[in-house]
Amino acid sequence: MQTFKSIAKKIPGGLAVESSSRKFKIIIDEPPSMSGSDSGMTPMEALLSAYSSCLVITAYSFAEPMGINIEEVWVEVEGDMDPEGFMHGTPTIRPGFQTIRSTMHFRSSTPAEKLLQFQKFIESRCPVTDTLLHGTRLVHNKPVIE
């Protein structure tokens, strides 16, 4: 078992947050229409980016060992979210994504049928796909008051 860790802290400007993991940092924010300063992706955009990036990494990690010729792979991901669920707590509307769609693009000389099978394999092995599809138990510890 390997444990991953991320720490997020508010930084000056709108709703900007600096999120760090290991030695890497990203800025997450909201657009001005949501009281942010638009200095980074929204948390929901970052989630979609993590998902699409994981699919691409999984494709490149397994292509060669599986005999798949890849010149290029890219993934488009879209998510549908009704802001009413987040902004107003409307009980009948989820605050998160209701649907996420992905489209994988291959530039390859590998036959289409084999690429279709490879796409299914990628989706079955991508850790972010697994997390989104099957849910993960969330444990909210007591707050630390300093």
DSSP file (Angstrom, degrees, kcal/mol; ACC not computed):
  #  RESIDUE AA STRUCTURE BP1 BP2  ACC     N-H-->O    O-->H-N    N-H-->O    O-->H-N    TCO  KAPPA ALPHA  PHI   PSI    X-CA   Y-CA   Z-CA
    1    1 A M              0   0    0      0, 0.0     2,-0.4     0, 0.0     0, 0.0   0.000 360.0 360.0 360.0 134.2    0.0    0.0    0.0
    2    2 A Q        -     0   0    0      2,-0.0     2,-0.5     0, 0.0     0, 0.0  -0.966 360.0-146.7-118.9 135.4    1.3    3.5   -0.9
    3    3 A T        -     0   0    0     -2,-0.4     2,-0.3     2,-0.0     0, 0.0  -0.886   8.8-160.9-105.5 131.3   -0.1    6.6    0.6
    4    4 A F        -     0   0    0     -2,-0.5     2,-0.4     2,-0.0    17,-0.0  -0.792   9.3-161.1-104.8 151.4   -0.3    9.9   -1.4
    5    5 A K        -     0   0    0     -2,-0.3     2,-0.4     2,-0.0    17,-0.3  -0.996  12.4-178.4-139.9 141.1   -0.6   13.3    0.3
    6    6 A S        -     0   0    0     -2,-0.4     2,-0.4    15,-0.1    15,-0.2  -0.993   8.4-161.4-134.7 142.2   -1.7   16.7   -0.8
    7    7 A I  E     -A   20   0A   0     13,-2.5    13,-3.0    -2,-0.4     2,-0.4  -0.993   6.8-166.1-124.9 131.0   -1.9   19.9    1.3
    8    8 A A  E     +A   19   0A   0     -2,-0.4     2,-0.4    11,-0.2    11,-0.2  -0.962   8.0 178.0-119.9 133.7   -3.9   22.9    0.2
    9    9 A K  E     -A   18   0A   0      9,-2.2     9,-3.0    -2,-0.4     2,-0.1  -0.997  32.6-111.5-135.4 139.1   -3.6   26.4    1.6
   10   10 A K  E     -A   17   0A   0     -2,-0.4     7,-0.3     7,-0.2     6,-0.1  -0.439  35.8-168.4 -64.0 136.9   -5.4   29.7    0.8
   11   11 A I        -     0   0    0      5,-2.5     5,-0.1     2,-0.2    -1,-0.0  -0.832  35.7 -72.8-121.9 164.8   -3.1   32.3   -0.8
   12   12 A P  S    S+     0   0    0      0, 0.0     3,-0.1     0, 0.0    -1,-0.1  -0.230  94.4  58.1 -58.5 143.4   -3.8   36.0   -1.5
   13   13 A G  S >  S-     0   0    0      1,-0.2     3,-2.5     2,-0.1    24,-0.3   0.580 104.8 -41.3 105.3 110.4   -6.2   36.8   -4.2
   14   14 A G  T 3  S-     0   0    0      1,-0.3    -1,-0.2    22,-0.2    22,-0.2  -0.160 115.6 -32.8  52.2-127.3   -9.8   35.8   -4.7
   15   15 A L  T 3  S+     0   0    0     15,-0.2    -1,-0.3    -3,-0.1    21,-0.1   0.089  90.5 154.5-110.5  19.5  -10.3   32.2   -3.7
   16   16 A A    <   -     0   0    0     -3,-2.5    -5,-2.5    -5,-0.1     2,-0.4  -0.195  20.5-171.9 -58.9 137.5   -6.9   31.1   -4.9
   17   17 A V  E     -AB  10  28A   0     11,-2.9    11,-2.9    -7,-0.3     2,-0.6  -0.993  18.1-142.5-130.7 135.5   -5.4   28.0   -3.2
   18   18 A E  E     -AB   9  27A   0     -9,-3.0    -9,-2.2    -2,-0.4     2,-0.5  -0.895  20.5-166.6 -97.8 121.6   -1.9   26.6   -3.5
   19   19 A S  E     -AB   8  26A   0      7,-3.0     7,-2.5    -2,-0.6     2,-0.4  -0.921   6.3-171.6-110.5 130.5   -2.0   22.8   -3.5
   20   20 A S  E     +AB   7  25A   0    -13,-3.0   -13,-2.5    -2,-0.5     2,-0.3  -0.939  15.7 175.6-127.4 147.6    1.2   20.9   -3.0
   21   21 A S  E >  S- B   0  24A   0      3,-2.2     3,-2.3    -2,-0.4     2,-0.2  -0.956  70.7 -34.1-147.8 127.6    2.2   17.2   -3.2
   22   22 A R  T 3  S-     0   0    0     -2,-0.3   -18,-0.0   -17,-0.3    -2,-0.0  -0.444 127.0 -28.2  53.4-123.5    5.8   16.1   -2.8
   23   23 A K  T 3  S+     0   0    0     -2,-0.2     2,-0.3    -3,-0.1    -1,-0.3   0.267 119.2  97.4-102.3  11.5    7.8   19.0   -4.4
   24   24 A F  E <   -B   21   0A   0     -3,-2.3    -3,-2.2     2,-0.0     2,-0.4  -0.759  50.0-168.7-107.9 147.8    5.1   20.1   -6.8
   25   25 A K  E     -B   20   0A   0     -2,-0.3     2,-0.3    -5,-0.2    -5,-0.2  -0.982   5.3-177.1-134.4 144.7    2.6   22.9   -6.5
   26   26 A I  E     -B   19   0A   0     -7,-2.5    -7,-3.0    -2,-0.4     2,-0.5  -0.973  23.4-128.4-134.5 153.7   -0.5   24.0   -8.5
   27   27 A I  E     -B   18   0A   0     -2,-0.3    14,-0.7    -9,-0.2     2,-0.4  -0.894  21.6-170.5-103.2 128.8   -2.8   26.9   -8.1
   28   28 A I  E     +Bc  17  41A   0    -11,-2.9   -11,-2.9    -2,-0.5     2,-0.2  -0.958  21.3 144.8-116.4 136.2   -6.5   26.2   -7.9
   29   29 A D        -     0   0    0     12,-2.7   -13,-0.1    -2,-0.4     7,-0.1  -0.816  40.3-111.7-152.0-172.6   -9.0   29.1   -8.1
   30   30 A E        -     0   0    0     -2,-0.2     8,-2.5    12,-0.1     9,-0.3  -0.904  36.8 -99.3-127.4 158.0  -12.4   30.1   -9.3
   31   31 A P    > > -     0   0    0      0, 0.0     3,-2.2     0, 0.0     5,-2.2  -0.306  42.6 -99.8 -71.0 164.5  -13.3   32.6  -12.1
   32   32 A P  G > 5S+     0   0    0      0, 0.0     3,-2.0     0, 0.0     5,-0.0   0.813 121.5  67.2 -54.7 -31.5  -14.4   36.1  -11.1
   33   33 A S  G 3 5S+     0   0    0      1,-0.3     0, 0.0     2,-0.1     0, 0.0   0.696 105.9  42.7 -64.5 -16.1  -18.1   35.1  -11.6
   34   34 A M  G < 5S-     0   0    0     -3,-2.2    -1,-0.3     2,-0.0     3,-0.1   0.057 129.2 -95.9-114.7  22.2  -17.6   32.8   -8.5
   35   35 A S  T < 5S+     0   0    0     -3,-2.0    -2,-0.1     1,-0.2     2,-0.1   0.633  87.5 124.2  73.3  17.6  -15.6   35.5   -6.5
   36   36 A G      < -     0   0    0     -5,-2.2    -1,-0.2   -22,-0.2   -22,-0.2  -0.370  68.1-127.0 -95.8-179.0  -12.2   34.1   -7.6
   37   37 A S        -     0   0    0    -24,-0.3   -23,-0.1    -2,-0.1    -1,-0.1   0.322  39.8-123.6-109.7   4.3   -9.3   35.7   -9.3
   38   38 A D        +     0   0    0     -8,-2.5     3,-0.1     1,-0.1     4,-0.1   0.842  65.4 139.4  58.8  36.9   -9.0   33.2  -12.2
   39   39 A S        -     0   0    0     -9,-0.3     2,-0.3   -26,-0.1   -12,-0.1   0.403  69.6  -1.7 -91.9   3.1   -5.4   32.4  -11.3
   40   40 A G  S    S-     0   0    0    -10,-0.1   -12,-0.2   -14,-0.1   -11,-0.1  -0.975  93.5 -57.5-171.2 177.8   -5.8   28.7  -11.9
   41   41 A M  B     -c   28   0A   0    -14,-0.7   -12,-2.7    -2,-0.3    -2,-0.1  -0.246  56.2-108.0 -63.0 156.0   -8.2   25.9  -12.8
   42   42 A T     >  -     0   0    0    -14,-0.2     4,-2.5     1,-0.1     5,-0.2  -0.442  34.2-105.6 -74.7 162.1  -11.3   25.3  -10.7
   43   43 A P  H  > S+     0   0    0      0, 0.0     4,-2.0     0, 0.0     5,-0.1   0.883 123.7  51.4 -56.4 -37.2  -11.2   22.3   -8.5
   44   44 A M  H  > S+     0   0    0      2,-0.2     4,-2.1     1,-0.2     5,-0.1   0.886 109.3  49.0 -69.8 -37.6  -13.6   20.6  -10.9
   45   45 A E  H  > S+     0   0    0      2,-0.2     4,-2.4     1,-0.2    -1,-0.2   0.887 109.9  52.4 -65.6 -38.3  -11.4   21.4  -13.9
   46   46 A A  H  X S+     0   0    0     -4,-2.5     4,-2.6     2,-0.2    -2,-0.2   0.882 107.2  52.4 -64.4 -37.7   -8.4   20.0  -12.0
   47   47 A L  H  X S+     0   0    0     -4,-2.0     4,-2.2     2,-0.2    -2,-0.2   0.930 110.7  46.9 -62.6 -45.2  -10.4   16.8  -11.3
   48   48 A L  H  X S+     0   0    0     -4,-2.1     4,-2.8     1,-0.2     5,-0.2   0.888 112.1  51.3 -63.2 -38.3  -11.1   16.4  -15.1
   49   49 A S  H  X S+     0   0    0     -4,-2.4     4,-2.5     2,-0.2     5,-0.2   0.893 108.5  50.7 -65.9 -40.0   -7.5   17.2  -15.8
   50   50 A A  H  X S+     0   0    0     -4,-2.6     4,-2.1     2,-0.2    -1,-0.2   0.911 112.3  48.5 -62.4 -41.3   -6.3   14.5  -13.4
   51   51 A Y  H  X S+     0   0    0     -4,-2.2     4,-1.9     2,-0.2    -2,-0.2   0.953 114.4  42.9 -63.9 -51.8   -8.7   12.0  -15.0
   52   52 A S  H  X S+     0   0    0     -4,-2.8     4,-2.0     1,-0.2    -2,-0.2   0.891 114.6  51.4 -65.0 -38.2   -7.6   12.8  -18.6
   53   53 A S  H  X S+     0   0    0     -4,-2.5     4,-2.7    -5,-0.2    -1,-0.2   0.899 108.0  51.9 -64.4 -40.4   -4.0   12.8  -17.6
   54   54 A C  H  X S+     0   0    0     -4,-2.1     4,-2.5    -5,-0.2    -1,-0.2   0.891 108.1  51.5 -64.6 -39.2   -4.2    9.5  -15.9
   55   55 A L  H  X S+     0   0    0     -4,-1.9     4,-2.2     2,-0.2    -1,-0.2   0.921 112.1  46.5 -62.5 -43.0   -5.8    7.9  -19.0
   56   56 A V  H  X S+     0   0    0     -4,-2.0     4,-2.3     2,-0.2     5,-0.2   0.927 113.1  48.7 -65.5 -44.6   -3.0    9.3  -21.2
   57   57 A I  H  X S+     0   0    0     -4,-2.7     4,-2.1     1,-0.2    -2,-0.2   0.909 111.3  50.4 -61.8 -42.2   -0.3    8.1  -18.8
   58   58 A T  H  X S+     0   0    0     -4,-2.5     4,-1.5    -5,-0.2    -1,-0.2   0.907 109.3  52.0 -63.1 -41.4   -1.9    4.6  -18.6
   59   59 A A  H  X S+     0   0    0     -4,-2.2     4,-1.7     1,-0.2     3,-0.4   0.949 113.4  42.4 -59.4 -50.1   -2.0    4.4  -22.4
   60   60 A Y  H  < S+     0   0    0     -4,-2.3     4,-0.5     1,-0.2    -1,-0.2   0.811 110.3  58.1 -69.3 -29.1    1.7    5.2  -22.8
   61   61 A S  H  < S+     0   0    0     -4,-2.1    -1,-0.2    -5,-0.2    -2,-0.2   0.830 120.1  26.2 -68.2 -31.5    2.6    3.0  -19.8
   62   62 A F  H  X S+     0   0    0     -4,-1.5     4,-1.5    -3,-0.4     6,-0.2   0.539  96.9  88.5-112.3  -8.8    1.1   -0.1  -21.4
   63   63 A A  T  <>S+     0   0    0     -4,-1.7     5,-3.0     1,-0.2     3,-0.4   0.957  91.6  42.8 -58.5 -56.5    1.2    0.5  -25.2
   64   64 A E  T >45S+     0   0    0     -4,-0.5     3,-1.9     1,-0.2    -1,-0.2   0.931 113.5  49.7 -61.1 -49.4    4.7   -0.9  -26.0
   65   65 A P  T 345S+     0   0    0      0, 0.0    -1,-0.2     0, 0.0    -2,-0.2   0.796 113.5  48.9 -60.5 -24.7    4.4   -4.1  -23.8
   66   66 A M  T 3<5S-     0   0    0     -4,-1.5    -2,-0.2    -3,-0.4    -3,-0.1   0.346 118.8-110.8 -96.1   6.5    1.0   -4.8  -25.4
   67   67 A G  T < 5 +     0   0    0     -3,-1.9     2,-0.6    -4,-0.3    -3,-0.2   0.800  67.0 147.6  72.7  28.9    2.3   -4.3  -29.0
   68   68 A I      < -     0   0    0     -5,-3.0     2,-0.7    -6,-0.2    -1,-0.2  -0.870  41.4-143.9-100.5 124.1    0.4   -1.1  -29.6
   69   69 A N        -     0   0    0     -2,-0.6    41,-0.7    -5,-0.0     2,-0.5  -0.777  23.2-177.4 -87.2 119.5    2.0    1.4  -31.8
   70   70 A I        +     0   0    0     -2,-0.7    38,-0.2    38,-0.2     3,-0.1  -0.970  25.1 169.7-122.8 122.5    1.3    4.9  -30.6
   71   71 A E  S    S-     0   0    0     36,-3.2     2,-0.3    -2,-0.5    37,-0.2   0.806  80.4 -12.5 -87.5 -39.8    2.4    8.1  -32.3
   72   72 A E  E     -D  107   0B   0     35,-1.7    35,-2.9     2,-0.0    -1,-0.4  -0.970  56.3-169.0-161.2 145.3    0.1   10.2  -30.1
   73   73 A V  E     +D  106   0B   0     -2,-0.3     2,-0.3    33,-0.2    33,-0.2  -0.999  13.0 168.7-134.4 134.7   -2.7    9.9  -27.6
   74   74 A W  E     -D  105   0B   0     31,-1.8    31,-3.1    -2,-0.4     2,-0.4  -0.988  17.4-149.5-142.6 155.0   -4.8   12.6  -26.2
   75   75 A V  E     -D  104   0B   0     -2,-0.3     2,-0.5    29,-0.2    29,-0.2  -0.982   1.1-157.1-129.7 130.3   -8.0   12.6  -24.2
   76   76 A E  E     -D  103   0B   0     27,-2.6    27,-2.7    -2,-0.4     2,-0.4  -0.902  16.8-173.6-102.0 133.4  -10.9   15.1  -24.1
   77   77 A V  E     -D  102   0B   0     -2,-0.5     2,-0.4    25,-0.2    25,-0.2  -0.993   6.2-177.2-131.0 136.0  -13.0   15.1  -20.9
   78   78 A E  E     -D  101   0B   0     23,-2.6    23,-3.1    -2,-0.4     2,-0.4  -0.976   5.7-163.6-129.3 144.7  -16.2   17.0  -20.2
   79   79 A G  E     -D  100   0B   0     -2,-0.4     2,-0.5    21,-0.2    21,-0.2  -0.990  11.1-143.6-130.0 140.3  -18.2   17.1  -17.0
   80   80 A D  E     +D   99   0B   0     19,-2.8    18,-3.4    -2,-0.4    19,-1.0  -0.894  27.1 166.9-104.9 125.0  -21.8   18.3  -16.4
   81   81 A M        -     0   0    0     -2,-0.5    16,-0.2    16,-0.2    15,-0.0  -1.000  31.5-140.4-139.1 134.9  -22.5   20.1  -13.2
   82   82 A D    >>  -     0   0    0     14,-0.5     3,-1.7    12,-0.4     4,-0.5  -0.872  12.9-151.8 -94.8 112.8  -25.5   22.1  -12.1
   83   83 A P  H 3> S+     0   0    0      0, 0.0     4,-3.1     0, 0.0     3,-0.4   0.705  87.4  76.5 -59.6 -19.8  -24.1   25.1  -10.0
   84   84 A E  H 3>>S+     0   0    0      1,-0.2     4,-1.9     2,-0.2     6,-1.3   0.858  88.6  58.2 -59.1 -34.8  -27.3   25.2   -8.0
   85   85 A G  H <45S+     0   0    0     -3,-1.7     4,-0.4     9,-0.4    -1,-0.2   0.883 117.1  31.3 -64.0 -38.4  -26.3   22.2   -6.0
   86   86 A F  H  <5S+     0   0    0     -4,-0.5    -2,-0.2    -3,-0.4    -1,-0.2   0.926 124.0  43.0 -82.7 -50.9  -23.1   23.9   -4.8
   87   87 A M  H  <5S+     0   0    0     -4,-3.1    -3,-0.2     1,-0.2    -2,-0.2   0.855 132.3  16.9 -69.4 -37.3  -24.1   27.5   -4.6
   88   88 A H  T  <5S-     0   0    0     -4,-1.9    -1,-0.2    -5,-0.4    -3,-0.2   0.436  92.4-124.3-120.3  -1.6  -27.6   27.1   -3.0
   89   89 A G      < -     0   0    0     -5,-0.5    -4,-0.2    -4,-0.4    -3,-0.1   0.817  34.2-171.5  62.7  29.6  -27.5   23.6   -1.6
   90   90 A T    >   -     0   0    0     -6,-1.3     3,-2.1     1,-0.2    -1,-0.2  -0.395  18.9-141.4 -56.6 117.5  -30.6   22.6   -3.5
   91   91 A P  T 3  S+     0   0    0      0, 0.0    -1,-0.2     0, 0.0    -2,-0.1   0.731  96.2  51.5 -61.4 -24.4  -31.4   19.2   -2.0
   92   92 A T  T 3  S+     0   0    0      1,-0.1     2,-0.5     2,-0.1    -2,-0.1   0.447 101.4  72.5 -91.6   0.9  -32.5   17.6   -5.3
   93   93 A I  S <  S-     0   0    0     -3,-2.1    -1,-0.1    -9,-0.1    -4,-0.0  -0.963  80.3-129.5-121.9 122.7  -29.3   18.7   -7.1
   94   94 A R        -     0   0    0     -2,-0.5   -12,-0.4     1,-0.1    -9,-0.4  -0.369  11.2-139.2 -62.2 143.4  -25.9   17.1   -6.5
   95   95 A P  S    S+     0   0    0      0, 0.0    -9,-0.2     0, 0.0    -1,-0.1   0.642  82.8  55.5 -78.7 -12.6  -23.1   19.7   -5.9
   96   96 A G  S    S-     0   0    0      1,-0.2   -14,-0.5   -11,-0.1   -11,-0.1  -0.288 106.7 -47.9-106.5-168.5  -20.7   17.7   -8.1
   97   97 A F        -     0   0    0    -16,-0.2   -16,-0.2     1,-0.2    -1,-0.2  -0.350  36.6-169.5 -63.0 138.9  -20.6   16.3  -11.6
   98   98 A Q  S    S+     0   0    0    -18,-3.4     2,-0.3     1,-0.4    -1,-0.2   0.710  77.3  13.8 -96.7 -28.9  -23.6   14.4  -12.7
   99   99 A T  E     -D   80   0B   0    -19,-1.0   -19,-2.8     2,-0.0     2,-0.4  -0.992  60.5-166.7-146.5 139.8  -22.0   13.1  -15.9
  100  100 A I  E     -D   79   0B   0     -2,-0.3     2,-0.4   -21,-0.2   -21,-0.2  -0.999  11.0-168.2-125.7 128.8  -18.4   12.9  -17.1
  101  101 A R  E     -D   78   0B   0    -23,-3.1   -23,-2.6    -2,-0.4     2,-0.4  -0.938   1.5-169.2-116.8 138.7  -17.7   12.0  -20.7
  102  102 A S  E     -D   77   0B   0     -2,-0.4     2,-0.4   -25,-0.2   -25,-0.2  -0.971   8.2-167.1-126.9 145.0  -14.3   11.1  -22.2
  103  103 A T  E     -D   76   0B   0    -27,-2.7   -27,-2.6    -2,-0.4     2,-0.4  -0.981  11.8-154.6-129.4 119.0  -13.1   10.8  -25.7
  104  104 A M  E     -D   75   0B   0     -2,-0.4     2,-0.5   -29,-0.2   -29,-0.2  -0.788   6.7-159.0 -95.6 133.7   -9.7    9.1  -26.4
  105  105 A H  E     -D   74   0B   0    -31,-3.1   -31,-1.8    -2,-0.4     2,-0.4  -0.949   6.5-167.8-114.7 129.7   -7.9   10.0  -29.6
  106  106 A F  E     -D   73   0B   0     -2,-0.5     2,-0.6   -33,-0.2   -33,-0.2  -0.954  16.9-166.1-117.0 135.0   -5.2    7.8  -31.1
  107  107 A R  E     +D   72   0B   0    -35,-2.9   -36,-3.2    -2,-0.4   -35,-1.7  -0.966  48.5 128.8-110.6 108.5   -2.7    8.5  -33.8
  108  108 A S        -     0   0    0     -2,-0.6   -38,-0.2   -38,-0.2    -2,-0.1  -0.993  65.9-136.8-160.9 152.9   -1.5    5.0  -34.5
  109  109 A S  S    S+     0   0    0     -2,-0.3   -39,-0.1   -40,-0.3     3,-0.1   0.403  73.7 113.1 -94.1  -0.6   -0.9    2.4  -37.2
  110  110 A T  S    S-     0   0    0    -41,-0.7    -2,-0.1     1,-0.1     5,-0.1  -0.495  82.8 -93.9 -70.5 139.1   -2.5   -0.3  -35.0
  111  111 A P     >  -     0   0    0      0, 0.0     4,-1.9     0, 0.0     3,-0.4  -0.198  31.3-118.7 -56.5 145.8   -5.8   -1.6  -36.3
  112  112 A A  H  > S+     0   0    0      1,-0.2     4,-2.3     2,-0.2     5,-0.2   0.854 111.5  55.2 -55.7 -41.7   -8.9    0.1  -35.0
  113  113 A E  H  > S+     0   0    0      1,-0.2     4,-1.9     2,-0.2    -1,-0.2   0.897 108.7  47.9 -62.3 -40.0  -10.3   -3.1  -33.4
  114  114 A K  H  > S+     0   0    0     -3,-0.4     4,-2.2     1,-0.2    -1,-0.2   0.863 110.9  51.6 -68.5 -35.3   -7.1   -3.6  -31.4
  115  115 A L  H  X S+     0   0    0     -4,-1.9     4,-2.6     2,-0.2    -2,-0.2   0.859 106.6  53.8 -68.8 -34.9   -7.2    0.1  -30.3
  116  116 A L  H  X S+     0   0    0     -4,-2.3     4,-1.9     2,-0.2    -2,-0.2   0.921 110.8  45.9 -63.5 -43.4  -10.8   -0.3  -29.1
  117  117 A Q  H  X S+     0   0    0     -4,-1.9     4,-2.1     1,-0.2    -2,-0.2   0.894 111.9  52.4 -64.1 -39.5   -9.7   -3.3  -27.0
  118  118 A F  H  X S+     0   0    0     -4,-2.2     4,-2.9     2,-0.2    -2,-0.2   0.892 105.8  54.0 -64.2 -39.8   -6.7   -1.2  -25.8
  119  119 A Q  H  X S+     0   0    0     -4,-2.6     4,-2.6     2,-0.2    -1,-0.2   0.927 108.3  49.3 -59.5 -44.7   -9.0    1.7  -24.8
  120  120 A K  H  X S+     0   0    0     -4,-1.9     4,-1.7     1,-0.2    -1,-0.2   0.895 111.3  49.9 -61.8 -39.4  -11.1   -0.7  -22.7
  121  121 A F  H  X S+     0   0    0     -4,-2.1     4,-1.3     2,-0.2    -2,-0.2   0.936 109.7  50.9 -62.4 -46.7   -7.9   -2.0  -21.0
  122  122 A I  H >X S+     0   0    0     -4,-2.9     4,-1.8     1,-0.2     3,-0.6   0.928 110.3  49.3 -56.6 -47.7   -6.8    1.6  -20.3
  123  123 A E  H 3< S+     0   0    0     -4,-2.6    -1,-0.2     1,-0.2    -2,-0.2   0.836 110.4  51.1 -62.6 -33.1  -10.1    2.4  -18.7
  124  124 A S  H 3< S+     0   0    0     -4,-1.7    -1,-0.2    -5,-0.2    -2,-0.2   0.725 117.3  38.4 -77.6 -20.8   -9.9   -0.7  -16.6
  125  125 A R  H << S+     0   0    0     -4,-1.3    -2,-0.2    -3,-0.6    -1,-0.2   0.600  84.5 108.5-105.6 -14.4   -6.4    0.0  -15.3
  126  126 A C     X  -     0   0    0     -4,-1.8     4,-2.3    -5,-0.2     5,-0.2  -0.508  59.0-150.2 -68.8 119.7   -6.5    3.8  -14.8
  127  127 A P  H  > S+     0   0    0      0, 0.0     4,-2.2     0, 0.0    -1,-0.2   0.838  96.1  51.6 -61.7 -33.0   -6.5    4.5  -11.0
  128  128 A V  H  > S+     0   0    0      2,-0.2     4,-2.6     1,-0.2     5,-0.2   0.904 108.4  51.4 -71.9 -39.3   -8.5    7.8  -11.5
  129  129 A T  H  > S+     0   0    0      1,-0.2     4,-3.1     2,-0.2     5,-0.3   0.945 111.2  48.8 -57.5 -47.2  -11.2    6.0  -13.5
  130  130 A D  H  X S+     0   0    0     -4,-2.3     4,-2.5     1,-0.2     5,-0.3   0.909 111.0  49.9 -59.6 -43.6  -11.4    3.4  -10.8
  131  131 A T  H  X S+     0   0    0     -4,-2.2     4,-0.9     1,-0.2    -1,-0.2   0.910 116.7  40.5 -63.1 -43.6  -11.7    6.0   -8.1
  132  132 A L  H  < S+     0   0    0     -4,-2.6    -2,-0.2     2,-0.2    -1,-0.2   0.902 119.5  44.7 -71.4 -41.2  -14.5    7.9  -10.0
  133  133 A L  H  < S+     0   0    0     -4,-3.1    -2,-0.2    -5,-0.2    -3,-0.2   0.885 125.5  27.3 -73.5 -40.4  -16.3    4.8  -11.1
  134  134 A H  H  < S-     0   0    0     -4,-2.5    -1,-0.2    -5,-0.3    -3,-0.2   0.445 102.8-127.7-106.3  -1.6  -16.3    2.8   -7.9
  135  135 A G     <  -     0   0    0     -4,-0.9     2,-0.4    -5,-0.3    -3,-0.1   0.240  14.4-120.9  71.0 157.2  -16.2    5.5   -5.3
  136  136 A T        -     0   0    0     -4,-0.1     2,-0.3    -5,-0.0    -1,-0.1  -0.998  25.4-105.9-136.7 137.8  -13.7    5.6   -2.5
  137  137 A R        -     0   0    0     -2,-0.4     2,-0.5     1,-0.0    -2,-0.0  -0.470  34.8-150.7 -65.1 126.3  -14.4    5.7    1.2
  138  138 A L        -     0   0    0     -2,-0.3     2,-0.6     2,-0.0    -1,-0.0  -0.880   8.0-164.1-101.7 130.6  -13.8    9.2    2.5
  139  139 A V        -     0   0    0     -2,-0.5     2,-0.8     2,-0.0    -2,-0.0  -0.965   2.6-161.4-115.6 116.6  -12.6    9.6    6.1
  140  140 A H        -     0   0    0     -2,-0.6    -2,-0.0     3,-0.0     2,-0.0  -0.861  14.0-153.1-100.6 105.4  -13.0   13.1    7.6
  141  141 A N        -     0   0    0     -2,-0.8     3,-0.1     1,-0.1    -2,-0.0  -0.257  31.8 -85.4 -70.6 162.7  -10.8   13.4   10.6
  142  142 A K        -     0   0    0      1,-0.1    -1,-0.1    -2,-0.0     2,-0.0  -0.380  56.4 -98.7 -63.3 147.2  -11.6   15.8   13.5
  143  143 A P        -     0   0    0      0, 0.0     2,-0.6     0, 0.0    -1,-0.1  -0.358  26.5-127.8 -69.5 150.8  -10.2   19.3   12.8
  144  144 A V        -     0   0    0     -3,-0.1     2,-0.6    -2,-0.0    -3,-0.0  -0.897  21.8-153.9 -96.4 120.9   -7.0   20.4   14.3
  145  145 A I              0   0    0     -2,-0.6     0, 0.0     1,-0.1     0, 0.0  -0.860 360.0 360.0-100.0 120.0   -7.5   23.7   16.1
  146  146 A E              0   0    0     -2,-0.6    -1,-0.1     0, 0.0    -2,-0.0   0.383 360.0 360.0-118.2 360.0   -4.3   25.8   16.4
